[in-house]
C-alpha cells in the first residue's frame, strides 16, 4: 500500500467542497426537506441514535484497527479530502463539529453572537488519540444531549449563522444539520470497517 501521505496527496484539498451537482442537491432539496420533516426533538433523537450506532461500530475494533486509515468511496455529503480516515478520526471529527454546533445553537437561541468558527477545513481530524476516543465520544454524546435540552433559550429565535455549504441557518436548522452530519459519518464509518474487513 502507498504511504499515507502519498494517498492523501491524491485527494482534493480540505475545504474544497462537494461536487457541484451533489452540493446543489443537498442545499436545495435534501437538507431543506429534512428540516421541514424533522422537529426539534426528532433532530436530537436522530443525532443520539446515529451516535449510538457509531459507538457500536467502533467499540469492537482493536486499537490498531481503530487507528488504521482506509480509503473509501465518499458517501453523499463527504468531500474528497475526507475519504482517507480511520474510525478514530471519524469520532474525533464528530466531537469537534458537534461541540461547535451545540455551542452555536445555545448562542443563537439566546440571541447572542455566535462565537464558533464554521470553517470546513478547520475541523479535519489529526488522529493519534487511540482508544481514549471511544470514551471521549460517549461523553460528547451525553454533553450534547444535556446542552440542547438544558442550556438552550428560545427554540424559535430568528437569529441565524452561516454554514459554508448551506448558507444562513437558524437554531432548528443547525440541529437538523447536526443530526444529518452524524448520519453521513456513520455511513463513512461503515465503509471504513468494511474496508478493514476486506484486507
C-alpha positions as CSV (number, residue, x, y, z in Angstrom):
1,X,0.0,0.0,0.0
2,X,1.2,3.5,-0.7
3,X,2.3,5.6,2.2
4,X,-0.5,7.6,3.9
5,X,1.0,11.0,2.8
6,X,1.1,9.8,-0.8
7,X,-2.6,8.7,-0.7
8,X,-3.7,12.0,0.9
9,X,-1.9,14.0,-1.8
10,X,-4.1,12.4,-4.4
11,X,-7.2,13.8,-2.8
12,X,-8.7,17.3,-3.1
13,X,-7.6,20.0,-0.6
14,X,-9.5,20.2,2.7
15,X,-12.4,22.6,2.3
16,X,-12.6,22.2,-1.4
17,X,-16.3,21.3,-1.0
18,X,-18.6,18.8,-2.7
19,X,-19.1,18.2,-6.4
20,X,-21.4,20.9,-7.8
21,X,-24.3,18.5,-8.6
22,X,-24.2,17.0,-5.1
23,X,-23.9,20.4,-3.5
24,X,-27.0,21.6,-5.3
25,X,-29.0,18.5,-4.4
26,X,-28.1,18.8,-0.7
27,X,-28.6,22.5,-0.4
28,X,-31.7,22.9,-2.4
29,X,-33.6,19.6,-1.9
30,X,-32.4,17.1,0.6
31,X,-31.4,19.3,3.5
32,X,-34.4,21.7,3.3
33,X,-36.7,18.6,3.0
34,X,-35.1,17.0,6.1
35,X,-35.6,20.2,8.1
36,X,-39.2,20.5,7.1
37,X,-39.9,16.9,8.2
38,X,-37.9,17.0,11.4
39,X,-38.9,18.5,14.7
40,X,-36.5,19.7,17.3
41,X,-37.0,16.5,19.4
42,X,-36.6,14.3,16.4
43,X,-33.4,16.0,15.3
44,X,-32.0,15.3,18.8
45,X,-33.2,11.7,18.6
46,X,-31.6,11.1,15.2
47,X,-28.4,12.6,16.5
48,X,-28.3,10.3,19.5
49,X,-29.4,7.2,17.6
50,X,-26.6,7.7,15.0
51,X,-24.1,8.3,17.8
52,X,-25.1,5.1,19.4
53,X,-24.6,3.2,16.1
54,X,-21.2,4.9,15.7
55,X,-20.1,3.6,19.1
56,X,-21.4,0.1,18.4
57,X,-19.4,0.1,15.2
58,X,-16.1,1.4,16.8
59,X,-16.1,-0.5,20.1
60,X,-15.2,-4.0,18.7
61,X,-12.2,-2.6,16.8
62,X,-8.7,-3.4,18.1
63,X,-6.6,-0.3,18.9
64,X,-4.6,-0.9,15.7
65,X,-7.8,-1.2,13.6
66,X,-9.3,1.8,15.3
67,X,-6.4,4.0,14.1
68,X,-6.0,2.4,10.6
69,X,-6.8,4.7,7.8
70,X,-9.0,3.3,4.9
71,X,-9.6,4.9,1.6
72,X,-13.3,4.7,0.9
73,X,-15.8,5.9,-1.7
74,X,-17.3,9.1,-0.2
75,X,-20.9,8.8,1.0
76,X,-23.2,11.6,0.0
77,X,-22.2,14.7,1.9
78,X,-18.5,14.0,2.4
79,X,-15.9,15.9,0.4
80,X,-12.9,14.2,-1.3
81,X,-10.3,15.2,1.3
82,X,-12.2,13.2,4.0
83,X,-12.2,9.9,2.2
84,X,-9.0,8.6,3.8
85,X,-9.7,8.5,7.5
86,X,-9.6,5.9,10.3
87,X,-12.6,5.1,12.6
88,X,-10.8,7.1,15.3
89,X,-10.6,10.1,13.1
90,X,-14.3,10.0,12.3
91,X,-15.1,10.1,16.0
92,X,-12.6,12.9,16.6
93,X,-14.2,14.9,13.8
94,X,-17.7,14.4,15.1
95,X,-16.8,15.6,18.6
96,X,-15.2,18.7,17.2
97,X,-18.0,19.6,14.8
98,X,-20.8,18.6,17.2
99,X,-19.4,20.6,20.1
100,X,-19.2,23.7,17.8
101,X,-22.8,23.1,16.7
102,X,-24.1,22.8,20.2
103,X,-22.3,26.0,21.3
104,X,-23.7,27.8,18.3
105,X,-27.2,26.6,18.9
106,X,-27.2,27.8,22.5
107,X,-25.9,31.2,21.4
108,X,-28.5,31.5,18.6
109,X,-31.4,30.6,20.9
110,X,-30.3,33.1,23.5
111,X,-29.9,35.9,20.9
112,X,-26.2,36.0,21.3
113,X,-23.5,36.5,18.6
114,X,-22.2,33.1,17.5
115,X,-18.5,32.7,18.6
116,X,-17.6,29.4,16.9
117,X,-15.9,29.0,13.5
118,X,-17.7,27.2,10.7
119,X,-14.7,26.5,8.6
120,X,-14.8,23.1,7.0
121,X,-11.0,22.8,6.6
122,X,-10.6,23.8,10.3
123,X,-12.3,20.7,11.6
124,X,-10.3,17.9,9.9
125,X,-9.1,15.3,12.4
126,X,-5.5,14.7,13.2
127,X,-5.7,11.2,14.8
128,X,-3.4,9.9,17.5
129,X,-5.9,9.8,20.4
130,X,-6.2,6.0,20.4
131,X,-8.7,4.1,22.4
132,X,-9.5,7.2,24.5
133,X,-11.6,8.5,21.6
134,X,-14.3,5.9,22.5
135,X,-14.8,7.3,26.0
136,X,-14.5,10.9,24.7
137,X,-17.2,10.2,22.2
138,X,-19.5,8.7,24.9
139,X,-19.0,11.8,27.0
140,X,-19.6,14.1,24.0
141,X,-23.0,12.4,23.3
142,X,-24.1,12.9,26.9
143,X,-22.9,16.5,26.9
144,X,-24.6,17.3,23.5
145,X,-28.0,15.9,24.8
146,X,-27.7,17.9,28.0
147,X,-26.7,21.1,26.3
148,X,-29.5,21.0,23.7
149,X,-32.2,20.3,26.3
150,X,-31.0,22.3,29.3
151,X,-28.9,25.3,28.0
152,X,-31.0,26.4,25.0
153,X,-33.2,29.5,25.1
154,X,-35.9,30.3,22.6
155,X,-36.0,27.5,20.1
156,X,-37.9,29.7,17.6
157,X,-35.4,32.6,17.7
158,X,-34.9,34.0,14.3
159,X,-31.2,34.6,14.6
160,X,-29.0,32.8,12.0
161,X,-25.4,31.8,11.5
162,X,-24.0,30.9,8.1
163,X,-22.7,27.4,7.1
164,X,-20.1,27.4,4.2
165,X,-22.3,24.9,2.2
166,X,-25.8,25.7,3.3
167,X,-25.9,29.4,3.9
168,X,-27.7,31.1,6.8
169,X,-29.2,28.6,9.3
170,X,-31.3,29.2,12.3
171,X,-31.1,27.0,15.5
172,X,-33.5,24.4,14.3
173,X,-31.7,24.0,11.0
174,X,-28.4,23.7,12.8
175,X,-29.9,20.9,15.0
176,X,-31.0,19.2,11.8
177,X,-27.6,19.6,10.3
178,X,-26.0,18.1,13.4
179,X,-28.3,15.0,13.0
180,X,-27.5,14.6,9.3
181,X,-23.8,15.1,10.0
182,X,-23.8,12.2,12.4
183,X,-25.7,10.1,9.8
184,X,-23.3,10.9,7.0
185,X,-20.2,9.9,9.0
186,X,-21.9,6.8,10.4
187,X,-22.1,5.7,6.8
188,X,-18.5,6.6,6.3
189,X,-17.6,4.5,9.4
190,X,-19.5,1.5,8.0
191,X,-17.4,1.8,4.8
192,X,-14.2,2.1,6.8
193,X,-15.0,-1.1,8.7
194,X,-16.0,-2.9,5.5
195,X,-12.6,-1.9,4.1
196,X,-10.8,-3.2,7.2
197,X,-12.6,-6.5,6.8
198,X,-11.6,-6.8,3.2
199,X,-7.9,-6.5,3.9
